[in-house]
Each structure stands twice: as structure tokens, then as C-alpha cells.
Amino acid sequence: MTEVVRDVVGLGSRGGRRSWVRTIQILVASATVLTLAVGLRSIFAPVSASSTPASATFPQAVAASTAERFAEVYFTWDESDRQARTEALSQLMVGGTPGQAGWDGKGTSTAGAARAAGFTYVDASHAIVTVVVPVTTPDADGTDATSTMSLQVPVTVVGARVWVSGLPASVGVPAAAPTGTASSFRLDAQTSARSRPAVAKYFAALSRGDVALSETGNASTGLDGTLQYTELLDWRVERGGDDQRVGFAEVRWATPGGAVLDQEYRLVISRNGSGWQVRAATASVPTD
């Protein structure tokens, strides 16, 4: 190795070589060594992925939707058709359904209108979604009774899809999300009114297919008719900022079967000429 370095830099070469040639050789050798050192460092000490926040890349809206659907299926069963629940869960769980996913195979239960009420990042590929869902079951005298249940659903990103990664955990129902009258929210009534048509247009388009998002080059994955947009029940934009704002929407959807679902969203909107356009849409997660 020593001889190779000596050959590169010209040490031990004939005395007739000029000093400036030797200087150039030394500089070239130094650059080569430095390049090798940097390359080895990048291999054995790569930049930590933690330098990029998980929230910057995690598909939160898709994860919330997956967890909501899972909660509805998880709390829906019928002892006369046990396989139906198992098959439905297998379409949502990354490794298929483990047994009957904790159910003993007895009784009946139905659930729907689940909504994401909390979101916790674990890392760039994993998160926990807290979902609240009304569940109807027969009580002791055979009368249907509805109660509100809450699940923490583990999810994981695999390729372009979000899956449920394991069995959920039941937790207490979280407090309601802050409303427009909460002290932490400062309503901008004027911007709310002016941007409302653009937000309504976004959700109407979302029900039909993918929707382009302003200035991002990305798109919201559409619902492809699985839900039909009915009405923008509420839209509130928070004060602060000029060209970009945060707002909260309550949207009413209709299912193909005629049922109605009201869901809550957190939107980022930005100016589009003299109007506004949706830039990002996720589940509305309580922060207080």
C-alpha cells in the first residue's frame, strides 16, 4: 500500500522530475483519499431517516380512512355468517385475519359511521389511529342498544397502501375535538365564506375521482363513487397567514345503500389567483 501511494504522488521517482509535477500528483492523491473517505462514511454512517419528520411523508388521510373502515368491520359480526367478518377484515389487515380477530363467534353486532379522533406517529411507516365508532348490539331483553366505542388501530405503510398491522386495543372515548368557539381557535369568518365554494367543489370532485392539489404536483386519491358528496355542513378557517390557511370541515356523505355519514376533515388551503384551492386534506385530529 505504501508503495502504491508513493507511486501515485511521485515519491521515489527520478530526481529529474520537476517539483510542480510532484505537487500536482500530491493534490490528485489527496483528493482521491478524501473522496474514498467520504464514500466510506456515506456507506457505514448514512444520514439518519429521523432527520425527516414522519409527519412529512406519512399518508395520514389514507391511514385514518383505513382505520375507520377497520373499526366498522371489527365491531360487525353475525354468528350465522362468521366467515363474512373474517373475509372483510382480511382485506384490511396486512397479514390476513388472525383467526376470528379475537371474536368468539357468538352473537350479533353492527357498527358504522366511524371517525378518526386521534393520530400518533410511530415512525415513517407506522402509526396508531384512534377511532370512535357507534356500535349496536342486542341487550339482555333483545332490544338493540347503541354505545360509542373507541379503538386504537395500528397501521403500517406497505408500498402505496396503508394496512392494519395487528389487532386493535379498546380505549376510553376521547374528548370531543375543539370547536370554533374554543379559545385555541381564532375564526376568520370572511375567509371562511370566500373559500367555502372551493372546498365544497373539492369534496364533490373527490367523491368522483382523484383531485389535483395546488402547487404540490400531487393528488388526493378519489373515492370513485364509493361515497357520494351531499353537503358541506360546516367550514371554518383559522386566522393567521396570508396565502396559506388551515380550516376544519364537516362533510356529509351518502353511501350507495342510502346511509348518511358525517365526517370531519382538516384542510390546508392556499390562494389560487383571486380565489382559494385545497392543498391538503386529512382527518381532523384533536390537538388539545
N, C-alpha and C positions, 0 to 999 in steps of 0.2 A: 504493500500500500504506500509506504514511504517513497519507494522508487517511482510509483505512478505519479504521485504528487510532484516529485522532483522533475519528472519528465514534462508534466503539464506546465509548470511555472518556469522551466528552463534552467533549474539549478543543476549544476554538474555538466552543463553544456559547454561547448567550446568557448574558450575565452574571447574569441574574436566577435561574439555576438554583441550587438550594441545594447546599451543599458535600456534604451527606450523600448526595444523589443521585449526585454525581460519584464519591464514594468507592465506592458500590455498583457503578457502572459499571466502575471500575478493577479491582475484585475479580473481576467477571464476566469481564473481558477477560483478566486474569491466569490465571484457571482455564482459559479456552479455549486460551490459548497453551500452558499446561502439558499439557493433555490431548492437543493436537496433537503436542507434543514426545514424549510417552510413546508415542503411537501410532506415530509415525515410527520411534522407536527399536525397537519390537517388530517392525516390518517389516524394517528394514535390519540389525538386530542381534538376531536371535532367540536364545532360550536354547539353548545347545548341547545336542545329544542325548546328548553324552558324560556329562552330569550324572547320567544314569540308567545304572547298570551294565548291560552286555549280559546278564549272568547273571540279571538280574531278569526279563527278558522272553523270553529265548531258549528255545524248546521243546526242551530237551536230550534228554529221553527219546525223543521222536519222531525227532530227528536221529540218535541212537545206533541206533535200530531201522532207520532208512533206510540208514545206512552199513553196518550188519551185513548187511542183505539184499543191498546192492550188492556187498559183498565176496564173498558166496557166489556170486552170478551172475557176477561178473567172473572168478572162477577156475574157472568151469564152462563147458566147451566140448566140442564134438564135431565133427570135420571132416566127418562125414557129414550134419550138420544145422547149418550155420553160422548160418542165419537165426534159430534159436531163441535163441541168446545175444544177438544184436543186438536182437531184439524185447523180450526180458526187460530188457535194460539201458535201452531207450528208455522204459520205464515208470518209471524211476527218475531219469533224467538230464534236467535242465531244458530242454536244447536238443535232446533226442533223442540218439541214439548217433552219435558221430563215426566214420564208417567202421565198423570192427570193434573200436573202442576199443583199438587197439594190438595186437590179436592177428593173427597172420599166417595164420590159418585152418587150421593143421595140428595134428594130434594130438588127444588127449582129456585131459580133466581134470575132476575133480569136487570140490566144496567144500561144506561145511555147518557148522553149529554155530558160526558166527562170534560173537564177543563184542567189545563196545566196551571198550577198555583205556585210553583217554585222550581228553581233550576240551580243545580250545583255542579260546577265543572270539577272533574277528577284529573283529567289530563286532556291532551289533544284529541284522544279517541274515545274517551269515556266520560259519562256524566250521569247524574241522578235527577230524574224529573219527578217532582211531587204532583200527583194528580188527584183531583177531587171529583167524585162521581156519585150520583144518586143511585141507590140500589133498592130494588123492590123484591121482597120475599114474603111468603105467607107467614102470619104469626100463628100462635097456638090454636086459635079458633078458625083458622083457614082464611082469615081476611088479609088481603095484601097490605103490607106496610112498607113505606119508603123511608130509608135513612140515608144520610150522607156519609160516605166512606172516603178515606184518603189513603193513597198508596204512594210509596217511594219506589219508582221503577228504574232499575239500572239499564242504561242504554250504551251502545257502542257503535262506532262508525266502521263499516267494512266496505271498502270501495266507495261507490256512490250512494250507498244506502245506510240507513240507521236501523239497527235491530235492538230488540230487548235482549240483554245479555244473561239474564238469570231471573230467578223468582223474585217477586216484589216483597216489600215489607209494609205492613199496615202501620200507620202513624195517626196521631191526632189531626183533626181537620185544622189547617192553618187559618189564621185570622184573615179576614177579607182584605183584598188589595186596597190601597189608598184610593180615595175618590177625588174628584176635582175640588172638593171643599177642604181637603186635608191641607195642613199648613205647609207640607213639603211640596205641594203642587201649586204653581202660580199660573193661572189660566190666562191665555191670550185669546180673548173672545173674538177679536177681529180676524186674526189669522185662522182661527178655527173655522169661522164662517167662510172665509175666502178659499180655504183649501179643501173644504168638505166635498165639493163636486169631484175633485181629482181623486180623493180617497174612495168615494163611492164607485167611481169608474174603475179604479184599480181592483176592488173586490169583485165587481161584476165581471171583469176580464179574467180574474184569477179562477173563477168558477168554470170558465170555458177552456182555459189552457194556460201555457206559460206566459209570464208577463215580464217584459224588459224593465230593468231598474235603471234609473237615470245615472249616467256618468260612471257606472261601475263595470259595464260590459257583461254583467251577469243577468240572471233572470230568476224570478220566483217560479218554482215548479207549480204548474197549474193543477186544478182539481179534476179536470177533464169530465165535468158533469156529474161527479160523484156527490157533489153538493151544489145546489142552485142558490145564487145570491138573491136574498129577498129584500133586505133593508139595512141601512147604516143607522143603528139605533142611537148611537152616541159617538161624538168625535170631539176630543178636547186636545188642544195644542198648548204646550207649556211655553212660557215666556223664556227669552234668552236666545242670543244668537241672531243672526240676520238671514243668511242664506240657507241655513240648515236648522231644523227643529225636530223635537220629539213630541209625539202625540199618542193618545190612547183611544182605541176604537172598540165599540161593542157592535158586533155584526150578527145579523140573523140569517141563518142558512136553512134551506129546506132539503130534506133527503128525498130520494126517488120514491120512497114509500109514503111520503106525505108528512113525516115528522118534522118538527122545527127544532133547530139547535141555535142557541145564542152563545157566541164565543167572544173572548176579549183578546185584543192584539196591542202590541207596542209597535209603533211605526216611526221611522225616520223619514222626514220629507225634506226636499230641497227645492229651491227656486228653479223654475223652468220658464225663462223669459219673464212674462208678467204674471205667470201662474205658479203652480206647485206640482211636484211629481213625487211619488213614493220611491224612496231609495232603499229601504229595507223594512221587512216585516217579521216579527217574531211573536211568540206568546207574551202576554203581559205578565211579568213576574213581580210580585210584591218585593219592595226593597226596604221597607221599614220594619 
